Amino acid sequence: YEAGGQSIASAEPVGPLGPLCDPLDPAGLPARHRARWAAAAPAGLREYAGAWARGEEPSAGSPGAPAAVVFHWLGTVREEPYDAARLIAERAPLRLLAAASTEDLAWAVRETDRTGLDGAVRFFAGEEFTTRHPKRRRVPDTARDLLLRHARDRRPGDLAVLERRLLRVAQDRIRRS
């Protein structure tokens, strides 16, 4: 894992420092990072985050938190972005969002704040959204415009991907006869 930007993956867990580097040991450094990450999750998602932090498969279905909260959770800037919980901090919210319908995601884009829009742009530009069937990638104009405007101002690297992959809903297209 990485800690403070330095890779610790090459260290063999042997000797007295072995348990500290073992990712499965509950007293190890990686477990402490994961537990801290789970404790920092939004209120409706702490149980879900705790299951991820313990290495368990979270219960089937959504934990009941609105997608706007999950967008905010994904877009939150972490104090220590290079700790051992970095991978689950990125994958856990993406997995929740990937299971949601496009209509729910579009509505959540309208309800979320600036931090949530950062997370929404990351999600809509990422693999979890773009690998969907084209009909499941059709987003209403309001949500599409919010995402494109936010990406233009705050995440210009994702703008080209969003413009290409956020398809308009069929009713919004202009048809020529």
RORO-391728 format. One line per 8 residues: number of its first residue (from 0); for each residue x, y, z of N, C-alpha, C. Coordinates in Angstrom, 1 decimal. Layout:
NUM	X Y Z X Y Z X Y Z ~ ...
END
This chain:
0	0.8 -1.2 0.0 0.0 0.0 0.0 0.9 1.2 0.0 ~ 0.3 2.4 -0.2 1.0 3.6 -0.2 0.7 4.4 1.1 ~ 1.7 5.0 1.7 1.5 5.9 2.8 2.4 7.1 2.6 ~ 1.7 8.3 2.6 2.5 9.5 2.4 3.2 9.6 1.1 ~ 2.7 8.9 0.1 3.3 8.9 -1.2 4.4 7.9 -1.4 ~ 4.8 7.2 -0.4 5.8 6.2 -0.5 5.2 4.8 -0.5 ~ 5.7 4.0 -1.4 5.2 2.6 -1.6 5.8 1.7 -0.5 ~ 4.9 1.0 0.1 5.3 0.0 1.2 5.0 -1.4 0.7
8	4.6 -1.5 -0.6 4.2 -2.8 -1.1 5.4 -3.8 -1.1 ~ 6.6 -3.4 -1.2 7.7 -4.3 -1.3 8.2 -4.8 0.0 ~ 7.7 -4.3 1.1 8.1 -4.8 2.4 7.4 -6.1 2.7 ~ 8.2 -7.1 3.1 7.7 -8.4 3.5 7.3 -8.3 4.9 ~ 6.1 -8.8 5.3 5.7 -8.7 6.7 6.3 -9.8 7.5 ~ 7.6 -9.6 7.9 8.3 -10.6 8.7 8.8 -9.9 10.0 ~ 9.1 -10.6 11.0 9.7 -10.1 12.2 8.7 -9.3 13.0 ~ 9.1 -8.5 13.9 8.2 -7.7 14.8 7.3 -6.7 14.1
16	7.8 -6.2 12.9 7.0 -5.3 12.2 6.0 -5.9 11.2 ~ 6.0 -7.3 11.1 5.2 -8.0 10.2 3.7 -7.7 10.4 ~ 3.1 -7.8 11.6 1.7 -7.5 11.8 1.3 -6.1 11.4 ~ 2.2 -5.1 11.5 1.9 -3.8 11.2 1.6 -3.6 9.7 ~ 2.4 -4.4 8.9 2.2 -4.3 7.4 1.2 -5.2 6.8 ~ 0.7 -6.2 7.6 -0.2 -7.2 7.1 -1.6 -6.5 6.9 ~ -2.1 -6.5 5.7 -3.4 -5.8 5.5 -4.6 -6.5 6.1 ~ -4.4 -7.8 6.4 -5.5 -8.6 7.0 -5.6 -8.5 8.6
24	-4.5 -8.0 9.2 -4.4 -7.9 10.6 -5.2 -6.7 11.1 ~ -6.2 -6.9 12.0 -7.0 -5.8 12.4 -6.2 -4.7 13.2 ~ -5.1 -5.1 13.7 -4.2 -4.1 14.4 -3.2 -3.4 13.5 ~ -3.2 -3.8 12.2 -2.2 -3.3 11.3 -2.5 -1.9 10.8 ~ -1.5 -1.3 10.3 -1.7 0.1 9.7 -2.8 0.2 8.7 ~ -2.8 -0.7 7.7 -3.9 -0.6 6.7 -5.3 -0.7 7.3 ~ -5.5 -1.5 8.3 -6.8 -1.7 8.9 -7.1 -0.4 9.6 ~ -6.2 0.3 10.3 -6.5 1.5 10.9 -6.9 2.6 9.9
32	-6.2 2.6 8.8 -6.6 3.6 7.8 -8.0 3.3 7.3 ~ -8.3 2.1 7.0 -9.7 1.7 6.5 -10.7 2.1 7.6 ~ -10.4 1.8 8.8 -11.4 2.1 9.9 -11.6 3.6 10.0 ~ -10.6 4.4 9.9 -10.7 5.9 9.9 -11.5 6.3 8.7 ~ -11.3 5.7 7.5 -12.1 6.1 6.4 -13.6 5.8 6.6 ~ -13.9 4.6 7.1 -15.3 4.2 7.4 -15.9 5.1 8.4 ~ -15.2 5.6 9.4 -15.8 6.5 10.4 -16.1 7.8 9.8 ~ -15.4 8.2 8.7 -15.6 9.5 8.1 -16.7 9.5 7.0
40	-17.3 8.3 6.8 -18.3 8.2 5.8 -19.6 9.0 6.3 ~ -20.4 9.4 5.4 -21.7 10.0 5.8 -22.5 9.1 6.6 ~ -23.4 9.7 7.4 -24.2 8.9 8.4 -24.9 7.7 7.8 ~ -25.6 7.8 6.7 -26.3 6.7 6.1 -25.5 5.7 5.4 ~ -24.2 5.9 5.3 -23.3 5.0 4.6 -22.2 4.4 5.5 ~ -22.2 4.6 6.8 -21.2 4.1 7.7 -21.2 2.6 7.8 ~ -22.3 2.0 7.8 -22.4 0.5 7.9 -21.9 -0.1 6.6 ~ -22.2 0.5 5.5 -21.7 0.0 4.2 -20.2 0.2 4.1
48	-19.7 1.4 4.5 -18.3 1.6 4.5 -17.6 0.7 5.5 ~ -18.2 0.4 6.6 -17.5 -0.5 7.6 -17.4 -1.9 7.0 ~ -18.3 -2.3 6.3 -18.2 -3.7 5.7 -17.1 -3.7 4.7 ~ -17.0 -2.6 3.9 -15.8 -2.5 2.9 -14.5 -2.5 3.7 ~ -14.5 -1.7 4.8 -13.2 -1.6 5.5 -12.8 -2.9 6.2 ~ -13.7 -3.7 6.5 -13.4 -5.0 7.1 -13.1 -6.1 6.1 ~ -13.3 -5.7 4.8 -13.0 -6.7 3.7 -14.2 -7.6 3.5 ~ -15.3 -7.3 4.0 -16.5 -8.1 3.8 -17.3 -7.6 2.6
56	-18.1 -8.4 2.1 -19.0 -8.0 1.0 -20.2 -7.3 1.6 ~ -20.4 -6.1 1.2 -21.6 -5.3 1.8 -22.9 -6.0 1.4 ~ -23.9 -5.9 2.3 -25.2 -6.5 2.0 -25.7 -6.1 0.7 ~ -26.5 -7.0 0.1 -27.0 -6.7 -1.2 -28.0 -5.6 -1.2 ~ -28.0 -4.8 -2.2 -28.9 -3.7 -2.3 -28.2 -2.4 -1.8 ~ -28.9 -1.3 -2.0 -28.4 0.0 -1.6 -28.6 0.2 -0.1 ~ -27.7 0.9 0.5 -27.8 1.2 1.9 -28.9 2.2 2.3 ~ -29.5 2.7 1.3 -30.6 3.6 1.5 -30.2 5.1 1.5
64	-29.0 5.4 1.2 -28.6 6.8 1.1 -28.9 7.3 -0.3 ~ -29.3 8.6 -0.4 -29.6 9.1 -1.7 -28.3 9.3 -2.5 ~ -28.4 9.2 -3.8 -27.2 9.3 -4.7 -26.5 10.6 -4.5 ~ -27.2 11.7 -4.2 -26.6 13.0 -4.0 -25.6 12.9 -2.8 ~ -25.9 12.1 -1.8 -25.0 11.9 -0.7 -23.8 11.1 -1.1 ~ -24.0 10.1 -1.9 -22.9 9.3 -2.4 -22.0 10.1 -3.3 ~ -22.6 11.0 -4.2 -21.7 11.9 -5.0 -20.9 12.8 -4.1 ~ -21.5 13.3 -3.0 -20.7 14.2 -2.1 -19.6 13.4 -1.4
72	-19.9 12.1 -1.1 -18.9 11.2 -0.4 -17.7 11.0 -1.4 ~ -18.1 10.8 -2.7 -17.0 10.5 -3.7 -16.2 11.8 -4.0 ~ -16.8 12.9 -4.0 -16.1 14.2 -4.3 -15.4 14.8 -3.2 ~ -15.5 14.3 -1.9 -14.9 14.9 -0.8 -13.4 14.7 -0.9 ~ -12.7 15.8 -0.7 -11.2 15.8 -0.7 -10.7 15.2 0.6 ~ -9.9 14.2 0.5 -9.5 13.5 1.8 -8.2 14.1 2.3 ~ -8.1 14.1 3.6 -7.0 14.7 4.3 -5.7 14.0 3.9 ~ -5.8 12.7 3.9 -4.6 11.8 3.6 -4.9 11.0 2.3
80	-4.7 11.5 1.1 -5.2 10.8 -0.1 -4.3 9.6 -0.4 ~ -3.2 9.4 0.2 -2.3 8.3 -0.1 -2.2 7.2 0.9 ~ -3.2 7.1 1.8 -3.2 6.1 2.8 -3.7 4.8 2.3 ~ -3.7 3.8 3.2 -4.1 2.4 2.7 -5.6 2.3 2.4 ~ -6.4 3.2 2.7 -7.8 3.2 2.4 -8.2 3.8 1.0 ~ -7.1 4.3 0.3 -7.4 5.0 -0.9 -8.2 4.2 -1.9 ~ -7.9 3.0 -2.1 -8.6 2.2 -3.1 -10.1 2.0 -2.8 ~ -10.3 1.6 -1.5 -11.7 1.4 -1.2 -12.5 2.7 -1.1
88	-11.8 3.8 -0.8 -12.4 5.1 -0.8 -12.9 5.5 -2.2 ~ -12.3 5.0 -3.2 -12.7 5.3 -4.6 -13.7 4.3 -5.1 ~ -13.5 3.0 -4.7 -14.3 1.9 -5.3 -15.7 1.8 -4.6 ~ -15.8 2.0 -3.3 -17.0 1.8 -2.6 -18.1 2.7 -3.1 ~ -17.9 4.1 -3.2 -19.0 4.9 -3.7 -19.3 4.6 -5.2 ~ -18.3 4.3 -6.0 -18.5 4.0 -7.4 -19.4 2.8 -7.6 ~ -19.2 1.8 -6.7 -20.0 0.6 -6.8 -21.5 0.9 -6.5 ~ -21.7 1.8 -5.5 -23.1 2.2 -5.2 -23.7 2.9 -6.4
96	-23.0 3.9 -7.0 -23.5 4.7 -8.0 -23.7 3.8 -9.3 ~ -22.9 2.9 -9.6 -23.0 2.0 -10.8 -24.3 1.2 -10.7 ~ -24.8 0.9 -9.5 -26.0 0.1 -9.4 -27.3 1.0 -9.5 ~ -27.2 2.3 -9.5 -28.3 3.2 -9.5 -28.8 3.4 -11.0 ~ -30.0 3.7 -11.2 -30.5 4.0 -12.5 -30.0 5.4 -13.0 ~ -30.0 5.6 -14.3 -29.5 6.9 -14.8 -30.5 8.0 -14.4 ~ -31.8 7.7 -14.3 -32.7 8.8 -13.9 -32.4 9.2 -12.5 ~ -32.2 8.3 -11.6 -31.8 8.6 -10.2 -30.5 9.4 -10.1
104	-29.6 9.0 -10.9 -28.3 9.7 -10.9 -28.5 11.2 -11.5 ~ -29.3 11.3 -12.5 -29.5 12.7 -13.1 -30.2 13.5 -12.1 ~ -31.2 13.0 -11.3 -31.9 13.8 -10.3 -30.9 14.2 -9.2 ~ -30.0 13.2 -8.8 -29.1 13.5 -7.7 -28.1 14.6 -8.1 ~ -27.7 14.7 -9.4 -26.8 15.8 -9.9 -27.5 17.1 -9.6 ~ -28.8 17.2 -9.8 -29.5 18.5 -9.6 -29.5 18.8 -8.1 ~ -29.5 17.8 -7.2 -29.7 18.0 -5.8 -28.4 18.2 -5.0 ~ -27.3 17.9 -5.6 -26.0 17.8 -4.9 -25.3 19.2 -4.9
112	-24.3 19.4 -4.0 -23.6 20.6 -3.9 -22.3 20.6 -4.8 ~ -21.4 21.5 -4.6 -20.2 21.6 -5.4 -19.3 20.4 -5.2 ~ -19.1 20.0 -4.0 -18.3 18.8 -3.7 -18.9 17.6 -4.4 ~ -20.2 17.5 -4.3 -20.9 16.4 -5.0 -20.8 16.4 -6.5 ~ -20.8 17.6 -7.0 -20.6 17.7 -8.5 -19.2 17.3 -8.9 ~ -18.2 17.5 -8.1 -16.9 16.9 -8.3 -17.0 15.4 -8.4 ~ -17.6 14.8 -7.5 -17.8 13.4 -7.5 -18.6 12.9 -8.7 ~ -19.7 13.7 -9.0 -20.5 13.3 -10.1 -19.8 13.3 -11.4
120	-18.9 14.4 -11.6 -18.1 14.4 -12.8 -17.2 13.3 -12.9 ~ -16.5 12.9 -11.8 -15.6 11.7 -11.8 -16.4 10.5 -12.1 ~ -17.6 10.3 -11.6 -18.4 9.1 -11.9 -18.8 9.1 -13.4 ~ -19.4 10.2 -13.9 -19.9 10.2 -15.2 -18.8 10.1 -16.3 ~ -17.6 10.5 -15.9 -16.5 10.4 -16.9 -15.7 9.0 -16.7 ~ -16.1 8.3 -15.7 -15.3 7.0 -15.4 -15.9 5.8 -16.1 ~ -15.2 4.7 -15.9 -15.6 3.5 -16.5 -17.0 2.9 -16.1 ~ -17.3 3.2 -14.8 -18.5 2.6 -14.2 -19.8 3.1 -15.0
128	-19.7 4.4 -15.4 -20.8 4.9 -16.2 -20.7 4.7 -17.7 ~ -19.5 4.8 -18.2 -19.4 4.8 -19.7 -19.4 3.4 -20.3 ~ -19.4 2.4 -19.5 -19.5 1.0 -20.0 -21.0 0.6 -20.1 ~ -21.9 1.4 -19.7 -23.3 1.1 -19.8 -23.7 1.0 -21.2 ~ -24.9 0.4 -21.4 -25.5 0.4 -22.8 -25.8 1.8 -23.1 ~ -25.7 2.2 -24.4 -25.9 3.6 -24.8 -27.3 4.1 -24.3 ~ -28.3 3.3 -24.3 -29.6 3.8 -23.9 -29.6 4.1 -22.4 ~ -28.7 3.5 -21.6 -28.7 3.8 -20.2 -27.7 4.9 -19.9
136	-27.1 5.5 -20.9 -26.2 6.7 -20.8 -26.9 8.0 -21.1 ~ -28.2 7.9 -21.4 -28.9 9.2 -21.8 -29.3 9.9 -20.6 ~ -28.8 11.2 -20.6 -29.0 12.1 -19.4 -29.8 13.3 -19.8 ~ -30.8 13.7 -19.0 -31.6 14.9 -19.3 -30.7 16.1 -19.4 ~ -31.1 17.1 -20.2 -30.3 18.3 -20.4 -29.9 19.1 -19.2 ~ -30.8 19.1 -18.2 -30.4 19.9 -17.0 -29.2 19.3 -16.3 ~ -29.2 18.0 -16.1 -28.1 17.4 -15.4 -26.9 17.4 -16.3 ~ -27.1 17.2 -17.6 -25.9 17.2 -18.5 -25.3 18.6 -18.5
144	-26.1 19.6 -18.5 -25.5 21.0 -18.5 -24.8 21.3 -17.2 ~ -25.4 20.9 -16.1 -24.7 21.1 -14.8 -23.3 20.4 -14.8 ~ -23.3 19.2 -15.3 -22.0 18.4 -15.3 -21.0 19.0 -16.2 ~ -21.4 19.4 -17.4 -20.5 20.0 -18.3 -20.0 21.4 -17.8 ~ -20.8 22.2 -17.3 -20.4 23.5 -16.7 -19.4 23.3 -15.6 ~ -19.7 22.4 -14.7 -18.8 22.1 -13.6 -17.5 21.6 -14.1 ~ -17.5 20.7 -15.0 -16.2 20.1 -15.6 -15.4 21.2 -16.3 ~ -16.1 22.1 -17.0 -15.4 23.2 -17.7 -14.7 24.1 -16.7
152	-15.3 24.4 -15.5 -14.7 25.3 -14.5 -13.7 24.6 -13.6 ~ -14.0 23.3 -13.2 -13.2 22.7 -12.1 -12.4 21.5 -12.5 ~ -12.9 20.8 -13.5 -12.2 19.5 -14.0 -12.1 19.5 -15.5 ~ -11.3 20.4 -16.1 -11.2 20.5 -17.5 -10.7 19.2 -18.2 ~ -10.0 18.4 -17.5 -9.5 17.1 -18.1 -10.6 16.1 -18.4 ~ -11.7 16.2 -17.7 -12.8 15.3 -17.9 -13.9 15.9 -18.9 ~ -13.7 17.1 -19.3 -14.7 17.8 -20.1 -14.9 17.0 -21.5 ~ -13.8 16.7 -22.1 -14.0 16.0 -23.5 -14.6 14.7 -23.3
160	-14.3 13.9 -22.3 -15.0 12.6 -22.1 -16.5 12.8 -21.8 ~ -16.8 13.8 -21.0 -18.2 14.0 -20.7 -19.0 14.4 -22.0 ~ -18.4 15.3 -22.8 -19.1 15.8 -24.0 -19.4 14.6 -24.9 ~ -18.4 13.7 -25.0 -18.6 12.5 -25.9 -19.5 11.5 -25.4 ~ -19.5 11.3 -24.1 -20.2 10.1 -23.5 -21.6 10.4 -22.9 ~ -21.8 11.6 -22.5 -23.2 11.9 -21.9 -24.1 12.1 -23.0 ~ -24.9 11.1 -23.3 -25.9 11.2 -24.4 -27.1 11.9 -23.9 ~ -27.8 12.6 -24.8 -29.0 13.3 -24.5 -30.2 12.3 -24.6
168	-31.2 12.6 -23.8 -32.4 11.7 -23.9 -33.0 11.9 -25.3 ~ -33.7 10.9 -25.7 -34.3 10.8 -27.1 -35.2 12.0 -27.4 ~ -36.0 12.4 -26.4 -36.9 13.5 -26.6 -36.2 14.9 -26.8 ~ -34.9 15.0 -26.4 -34.2 16.2 -26.5 -33.5 16.4 -27.9 ~ -33.5 15.4 -28.6 -32.8 15.5 -29.9 -33.6 16.2 -30.9 ~ -33.0 16.9 -31.8 -33.7 17.6 -32.9 -33.7 16.6 -34.1 ~ -34.9 16.4 -34.6 -35.1 15.5 -35.7 -35.3 16.3 -37.0 ~ -34.7 15.9 -38.0 -34.9 16.5 -39.3 -35.8 15.6 -40.1
176	-36.7 16.2 -40.8 -37.6 15.3 -41.7 -37.3 15.5 -43.1
END
